[in-house]
């Protein structure tokens, strides 16, 4: 899944890579989302906002769902 390219970024011809770190809960929800590689506020916010709405398959360990550290990187490029 990809975060949508923001109209403001397209209008300003912004490009770059954004990486976020997060914790995926036992229910598959991302929490504690933080930017660790920035491409500027507009693109950072686009990925953070998208990631907060995503849901993941919970990670099982010994038959029990556990929290995991997860990292997502997206490159925003003008087409």
Secondary structure, 3 states (H helix, E strand, C coil): CCCCCCHHHHHCCCCEEEEEEEEECCCCEEEEEEEEECCCHHHHHHHHHHHHHCECCCEEECCEEECEEEEEEEEECCC
